[in-house]
């Protein structure tokens, strides 16, 4: 039997290759969640009753079902039903992104509601349309106020991405399980995987924190 440290050193490049795949899933899911969540937030605040109910159902659906069930439901269910030949990687990105959009919409919605309503009224008084006021006044403030809460989504999506290995995605957990099952060094390999996730979390949160400090609005944050 190989020494645990020797197995870890030998397999580390292989695991780091999986880390690249994991980062790709996280970045793709975060981006998709942003482009879904932001419009959903504005619909929930400014939309008519029909649009608000549709947005509320979307949020309720994706927040109410475990991510593992969602992955199986879409990859083995819906995508197969419509005969959509999609890779496990992109299926993970889509499902995690759609789920993240539901959570991000609540972050953005809270940010919108924290902006004094008088700003929208003042914009109307100056002759701006509601769309112009939202785009030029409300949206920039919303993005900056929401950044601390939105940053938390990074670590959540990163941890959720580990479940994507059940689809056969070649990310960290999938590669760790492959090596561990063949070398029987489960403890060493899963400790190594945990260390990689820890580093990815720390680096991502640190970079987002720097962005948050640079863009924060005086008076809204301490």
C-alpha positions as CSV (number, residue, x, y, z in Angstrom):
1,X,0.0,0.0,0.0
2,X,1.3,3.5,-0.9
3,X,2.2,6.0,1.7
4,X,-0.7,8.6,2.1
5,X,1.6,11.6,1.5
6,X,3.0,10.0,-1.6
7,X,-0.5,9.4,-3.0
8,X,-1.5,13.0,-2.3
9,X,1.6,14.5,-4.0
10,X,1.2,12.2,-7.0
11,X,-2.5,12.9,-7.4
12,X,-2.3,16.7,-6.6
13,X,-2.0,17.8,-10.3
14,X,-5.0,15.7,-11.2
15,X,-7.0,17.2,-8.3
16,X,-6.0,20.7,-9.3
17,X,-7.3,20.0,-12.8
18,X,-10.6,19.3,-11.1
19,X,-10.3,22.6,-9.3
20,X,-10.3,24.4,-12.6
21,X,-13.5,22.6,-13.6
22,X,-15.0,23.5,-10.2
23,X,-14.1,27.2,-10.7
24,X,-15.7,27.1,-14.1
25,X,-18.9,25.7,-12.7
26,X,-19.0,28.4,-9.9
27,X,-18.2,31.3,-12.2
28,X,-20.8,30.1,-14.8
29,X,-23.5,29.5,-12.1
30,X,-22.8,32.9,-10.4
31,X,-23.0,34.7,-13.8
32,X,-26.3,33.0,-14.8
33,X,-27.7,33.5,-11.3
34,X,-26.9,37.2,-11.6
35,X,-28.7,37.6,-15.0
36,X,-31.7,35.7,-13.7
37,X,-31.8,37.1,-10.2
38,X,-31.5,40.8,-11.0
39,X,-34.5,41.0,-13.4
40,X,-36.5,38.8,-11.0
41,X,-35.8,41.3,-8.2
42,X,-37.1,44.3,-10.2
43,X,-40.1,42.3,-11.3
44,X,-41.0,41.5,-7.7
45,X,-40.7,45.1,-6.7
46,X,-42.0,47.0,-9.7
47,X,-43.8,44.4,-11.8
48,X,-47.6,43.9,-12.1
49,X,-49.4,41.3,-10.2
50,X,-49.1,38.6,-12.8
51,X,-45.3,39.0,-13.2
52,X,-44.9,39.1,-9.4
53,X,-46.7,35.8,-9.0
54,X,-44.6,34.2,-11.8
55,X,-41.4,35.4,-10.1
56,X,-42.6,34.3,-6.7
57,X,-43.3,30.8,-8.0
58,X,-39.9,30.6,-9.6
59,X,-38.2,31.6,-6.3
60,X,-40.4,29.2,-4.3
61,X,-39.7,26.3,-6.7
62,X,-35.9,26.6,-6.8
63,X,-35.6,27.4,-3.1
64,X,-37.9,24.6,-2.0
65,X,-36.2,21.7,-3.7
66,X,-32.8,20.2,-2.7
67,X,-30.0,20.9,-5.2
68,X,-29.4,17.1,-5.6
69,X,-33.0,16.6,-6.6
70,X,-32.8,19.6,-9.0
71,X,-29.7,18.1,-10.7
72,X,-31.4,14.8,-11.2
73,X,-34.7,16.4,-12.2
74,X,-33.2,18.5,-15.0
75,X,-30.3,16.3,-16.2
76,X,-32.0,12.9,-16.2
77,X,-35.5,14.2,-16.5
78,X,-36.3,17.4,-18.3
79,X,-33.2,17.5,-20.5
80,X,-33.7,13.9,-21.5
81,X,-37.4,14.5,-22.1
82,X,-36.7,17.3,-24.6
83,X,-33.8,15.3,-26.1
84,X,-31.3,18.0,-25.2
85,X,-27.8,16.5,-25.5
86,X,-26.0,18.6,-22.8
87,X,-22.8,17.7,-20.9
88,X,-22.8,17.2,-17.2
89,X,-20.6,20.3,-16.8
90,X,-23.2,22.6,-18.5
91,X,-26.1,20.9,-16.8
92,X,-24.5,21.7,-13.4
93,X,-23.9,25.3,-14.5
94,X,-27.5,25.7,-15.6
95,X,-29.1,24.1,-12.5
96,X,-26.9,25.8,-10.0
97,X,-27.3,29.1,-11.9
98,X,-31.1,28.8,-12.0
99,X,-31.1,27.9,-8.3
100,X,-28.7,30.7,-7.5
101,X,-30.9,33.2,-9.4
102,X,-33.8,32.5,-7.0
103,X,-31.5,33.3,-4.0
104,X,-29.8,36.2,-5.6
105,X,-33.2,37.7,-6.5
106,X,-34.0,38.0,-2.8
107,X,-30.6,39.7,-2.2
108,X,-31.3,42.3,-4.9
109,X,-34.9,42.7,-3.9
110,X,-33.8,43.6,-0.4
111,X,-31.3,46.1,-1.8
112,X,-33.9,47.7,-3.9
113,X,-36.3,48.1,-1.0
114,X,-33.5,49.6,1.1
115,X,-33.3,52.6,-1.3
116,X,-35.6,55.5,-0.2
117,X,-38.7,55.6,-2.4
118,X,-38.3,59.4,-2.6
119,X,-35.5,58.9,-5.1
120,X,-37.9,57.4,-7.7
121,X,-40.4,60.2,-7.0
122,X,-37.8,62.8,-7.4
123,X,-36.7,61.3,-10.8
124,X,-40.3,61.4,-12.0
125,X,-40.5,65.0,-10.9
126,X,-37.4,65.7,-13.1
127,X,-39.1,64.3,-16.1
128,X,-37.5,60.8,-16.1
129,X,-39.5,57.8,-17.0
130,X,-39.7,54.9,-14.5
131,X,-37.4,52.8,-16.7
132,X,-34.8,55.6,-16.9
133,X,-35.0,56.2,-13.1
134,X,-34.5,52.4,-12.4
135,X,-31.6,52.1,-14.9
136,X,-29.7,55.3,-14.0
137,X,-30.6,55.8,-10.3
138,X,-31.9,52.6,-8.6
139,X,-29.8,50.0,-10.4
140,X,-26.3,51.4,-9.6
141,X,-27.2,51.7,-6.0
142,X,-28.8,48.3,-5.9
143,X,-25.7,46.5,-7.2
144,X,-23.4,48.2,-4.7
145,X,-25.6,47.7,-1.7
146,X,-26.2,44.0,-2.7
147,X,-22.5,43.2,-3.1
148,X,-21.9,42.0,0.5
149,X,-24.9,39.6,0.4
150,X,-24.1,38.6,-3.2
151,X,-20.5,37.7,-2.2
152,X,-21.9,35.1,0.2
153,X,-23.4,33.3,-2.8
154,X,-19.9,32.5,-4.0
155,X,-19.1,30.2,-1.0
156,X,-22.5,28.7,-1.2
157,X,-22.3,27.9,-4.9
158,X,-18.8,26.6,-4.4
159,X,-19.9,24.1,-1.8
160,X,-23.0,23.1,-3.8
161,X,-20.8,22.4,-6.8
162,X,-19.4,19.4,-5.0
163,X,-22.7,17.6,-5.5
164,X,-22.2,17.9,-9.3
165,X,-20.0,14.8,-9.1
166,X,-23.1,12.7,-9.1
167,X,-23.6,13.7,-12.7
168,X,-20.1,12.6,-13.7
169,X,-18.7,16.1,-13.8
170,X,-14.9,15.8,-13.6
171,X,-14.5,18.3,-10.7
172,X,-12.7,18.1,-7.4
173,X,-15.0,15.6,-5.6
174,X,-15.3,13.4,-8.6
175,X,-11.5,13.2,-9.1
176,X,-10.9,12.8,-5.4
177,X,-13.4,9.9,-5.2
178,X,-11.7,8.3,-8.2
179,X,-8.3,8.3,-6.6
180,X,-9.5,7.4,-3.1
181,X,-11.4,4.3,-4.4
182,X,-8.3,3.0,-6.1
183,X,-5.6,3.8,-3.6
184,X,-7.7,3.2,-0.5
185,X,-6.4,6.4,1.0
186,X,-9.8,7.9,1.7
187,X,-8.8,10.1,4.7
188,X,-5.8,11.6,3.0
189,X,-7.6,12.3,-0.2
190,X,-10.7,13.8,1.3
191,X,-8.6,16.0,3.6
192,X,-6.8,17.2,0.5
193,X,-10.0,17.9,-1.3
194,X,-11.2,19.8,1.8
195,X,-8.0,21.9,1.8
196,X,-8.5,22.8,-1.9
197,X,-12.1,23.9,-1.3
198,X,-10.9,25.9,1.7
199,X,-8.3,27.7,-0.4
200,X,-10.8,28.4,-3.2
201,X,-13.3,29.8,-0.7
202,X,-10.7,32.0,1.0
203,X,-9.3,33.4,-2.2
204,X,-12.8,34.1,-3.7
205,X,-14.2,35.7,-0.5
206,X,-11.0,37.8,-0.1
207,X,-11.2,39.2,-3.7
208,X,-14.9,39.9,-3.3
209,X,-14.3,41.6,0.0
210,X,-11.8,43.9,-1.7
211,X,-14.3,44.7,-4.4
212,X,-16.9,45.4,-1.7
213,X,-14.7,47.8,0.1
214,X,-13.8,49.6,-3.1
215,X,-17.5,50.1,-4.2
216,X,-19.3,50.5,-0.9
217,X,-21.6,53.6,-0.6
218,X,-20.7,55.8,2.3
219,X,-23.7,56.0,4.7
220,X,-25.1,52.6,3.7
221,X,-22.2,50.5,5.2
222,X,-19.9,50.9,8.1
